[in-house]
Amino acid sequence: MSNSATLNRVAFIIGGGSNVGIHVALKLRQEGYHVALGSRNPDAAALKEQDLFPVSVDGTSSASIKRAFDLVRTNLGEPGVVVYNVGLHYQPPLANDPLSVSSDDFAKSCNLEHGVFVAAQEALASFRSNKDSTPKVFISTGNLLPFLKDMPPSFLALASQKVTMATMMDYASRAYAAEGIRFHYATLVGPDGAIPNLDPRAEVGFFNSGPAHAEAYWNLISADTAKGWDYRFTYDGKPFK
Ligand SMILES: NC(=O)c1ccc[n+]([C@@H]2O[C@H](COP(=O)([O-])OP(=O)(O)OC[C@H]3O[C@@H](n4cnc5c(N)ncnc54)[C@H](OP(=O)(O)O)[C@@H]3O)[C@@H](O)[C@H]2O)c1
C-alpha cells in the first residue's frame, strides 16, 4: 500500500548552521519529513529537542559522507531529499593575488567539490532504491559566482567550488530527469537578480535568509513538474523572474 499517509519521507541536510540548514530542516519536519541534519559538530541535544536527527559529517570527506548516509539509512530510511549546503571561502592573504591561497587550503576546497560529487552519488543510489512516489530531489546551495565575470581575485577557491557544483547539477539534472530525479543549484539573489546583501547587519540580506531558503527549497521539492537546475529566488522565497 502506498499513499501519502504511509510513505516514509526522509531528508538529509549536509551543512546545518543557524541560517539555511536549520530553517530548511524545520520546514521539512513541518511538512512531515524525518530530517537528519549534519555538520562537523552538531548540537545533538538541541537538534533532538526539535525532533531532528543529528549527524556528524564532514562535507569535505568522502568517507565521512558515506558513513553519514549509512547512518541516515539505518536510522531513518533512504532519503528522498538531500541538501548540500557547505561552502568554504578560503581568502588569499593578498587580495589581488589569487594564487597566494595556500596549496593546503586549495586542496581542502577541492575536497569540498569531491564531497558534493560523493553526496550526489549517494543520493542517487538512495533515490533509485526508493521506488515509492515521494519526491527525489538533490539541492545544492549556490551563489552567482559561476555566472559572473570579472569577480575579485580573492573569490578563486569559492568560485571553483560553485562552478563545479553548478556543472554537476546541470549534467545530473539532464541525465536523471527521465527517472523523475531532480538536481538543482539554488541561489538567493537580490530583488534585481544580483548578489544579495551580504552585510550581516542588514535588515534583509543573505544572513537572515533561512526562511527564504526554506520556502524556496520546499517549492522545488513539492513542485509537480521539475523547475530548471539553475533556480534563483529572492528574499521572500519566491522565484526570481
Ligand atoms: N546566495 C548567495 O549569494 C550566498 C551568500 C553567502 C553564502 N552562500 C552559500 O550559503 C551556504 C551556507 O550558508 P549558511 O548561512 O547556512 O552558513 P552557516 O550558517 O555558516 O552554516 C554552515 C554550516 O555548515 C557547517 N560546516 C562548515 N564546514 C563544514 C564541513 N566541512 N562539513 C560539514 N558541515 C560544515 C557548519 O557547522 P560545523 O562547524 O558544525 O561543521 C555551519 O554550521 C554556502 O553554500 C554558501 O556558499 C550563498
The ligand as an SDF file (V2000), in Angstrom:
LIG
                    3D

 48 52  0  0  0  0  0  0  0  0999 V2000
   23.3330   33.3670   -2.4230 N   0  0  0  0  0  0  0  0  0  0  0  0
   24.4930   33.8770   -2.0600 C   0  0  0  0  0  0  0  0  0  0  0  0
   24.9940   34.8440   -2.6360 O   0  0  0  0  0  0  0  0  0  0  0  0
   25.2560   33.2860   -0.9000 C   0  0  0  0  0  0  0  0  0  0  0  0
   25.9120   34.1360    0.0050 C   0  0  0  0  0  0  0  0  0  0  0  0
   26.5840   33.5730    1.0920 C   0  0  0  0  0  0  0  0  0  0  0  0
   26.6340   32.1730    1.2420 C   0  0  0  0  0  0  0  0  0  0  0  0
   26.0130   31.3770    0.3420 N   0  0  0  0  0  0  0  0  0  0  0  0
   26.0630   29.8950    0.4910 C   0  0  0  0  0  0  0  0  0  0  0  0
   25.2560   29.5230    1.5990 O   0  0  0  0  0  0  0  0  0  0  0  0
   25.7640   28.3110    2.1690 C   0  0  0  0  0  0  0  0  0  0  0  0
   25.9780   28.3940    3.6920 C   0  0  0  0  0  0  0  0  0  0  0  0
   25.0800   29.2470    4.2360 O   0  0  0  0  0  0  0  0  0  0  0  0
   24.6350   29.2410    5.7720 P   0  0  0  0  0  0  0  0  0  0  0  0
   24.1040   30.5850    6.0610 O   0  0  0  0  0  0  0  0  0  0  0  0
   23.8020   28.0390    6.0470 O   0  0  0  0  0  0  0  0  0  0  0  0
   26.0130   29.0560    6.5220 O   0  0  0  0  0  0  0  0  0  0  0  0
   26.2300   28.7890    8.0380 P   0  0  0  0  0  0  0  0  0  0  0  0
   25.0960   29.3000    8.8790 O   0  0  0  0  0  0  0  0  0  0  0  0
   27.6070   29.2840    8.2550 O   0  0  0  0  0  0  0  0  0  0  0  0
   26.1630   27.2140    8.1580 O   0  0  0  0  0  0  0  0  0  0  0  0
   27.0330   26.3900    7.5520 C   0  0  0  0  0  0  0  0  0  0  0  0
   27.1950   25.2170    8.4840 C   0  0  0  0  0  0  0  0  0  0  0  0
   27.9960   24.3130    7.7620 O   0  0  0  0  0  0  0  0  0  0  0  0
   28.7470   23.5970    8.7080 C   0  0  0  0  0  0  0  0  0  0  0  0
   30.0010   23.2450    8.0810 N   0  0  0  0  0  0  0  0  0  0  0  0
   31.0910   24.0260    7.8440 C   0  0  0  0  0  0  0  0  0  0  0  0
   32.0590   23.2950    7.2840 N   0  0  0  0  0  0  0  0  0  0  0  0
   31.5470   22.0490    7.1610 C   0  0  0  0  0  0  0  0  0  0  0  0
   32.0480   20.8310    6.6530 C   0  0  0  0  0  0  0  0  0  0  0  0
   33.2920   20.7290    6.1730 N   0  0  0  0  0  0  0  0  0  0  0  0
   31.2520   19.7340    6.6810 N   0  0  0  0  0  0  0  0  0  0  0  0
   30.0040   19.7890    7.2030 C   0  0  0  0  0  0  0  0  0  0  0  0
   29.4680   20.9020    7.6900 N   0  0  0  0  0  0  0  0  0  0  0  0
   30.2340   22.0100    7.6680 C   0  0  0  0  0  0  0  0  0  0  0  0
   28.9950   24.4680    9.9140 C   0  0  0  0  0  0  0  0  0  0  0  0
   28.7990   23.6950   11.1080 O   0  0  0  0  0  0  0  0  0  0  0  0
   30.0630   22.9170   11.7810 P   0  0  0  0  0  0  0  0  0  0  0  0
   31.0560   23.9680   12.1390 O   0  0  0  0  0  0  0  0  0  0  0  0
   29.4660   22.1640   12.9310 O   0  0  0  0  0  0  0  0  0  0  0  0
   30.5690   21.9850   10.7380 O   0  0  0  0  0  0  0  0  0  0  0  0
   27.9160   25.5400    9.7980 C   0  0  0  0  0  0  0  0  0  0  0  0
   27.0470   25.4670   10.8660 O   0  0  0  0  0  0  0  0  0  0  0  0
   27.0790   28.0370    1.4680 C   0  0  0  0  0  0  0  0  0  0  0  0
   26.8740   27.0650    0.4780 O   0  0  0  0  0  0  0  0  0  0  0  0
   27.4350   29.3870    0.8670 C   0  0  0  0  0  0  0  0  0  0  0  0
   28.3070   29.2970   -0.2410 O   0  0  0  0  0  0  0  0  0  0  0  0
   25.3090   31.9050   -0.7140 C   0  0  0  0  0  0  0  0  0  0  0  0
  1  2  1  0
  2  3  2  0
  2  4  1  0
  4  5  1  0
  4 48  2  0
  5  6  2  0
  6  7  1  0
  7  8  2  0
  8  9  1  0
  8 48  1  0
  9 10  1  0
  9 46  1  0
 10 11  1  0
 11 12  1  0
 11 44  1  0
 12 13  1  0
 13 14  1  0
 14 15  2  0
 14 16  1  0
 14 17  1  0
 17 18  1  0
 18 19  2  0
 18 20  1  0
 18 21  1  0
 21 22  1  0
 22 23  1  0
 23 24  1  0
 23 42  1  0
 24 25  1  0
 25 26  1  0
 25 36  1  0
 26 27  1  0
 26 35  1  0
 27 28  2  0
 28 29  1  0
 29 30  1  0
 29 35  2  0
 30 31  1  0
 30 32  2  0
 32 33  1  0
 33 34  2  0
 34 35  1  0
 36 37  1  0
 36 42  1  0
 37 38  1  0
 38 39  2  0
 38 40  1  0
 38 41  1  0
 42 43  1  0
 44 45  1  0
 44 46  1  0
 46 47  1  0
M  CHG  2   8   1  16  -1
M  END
$$$$
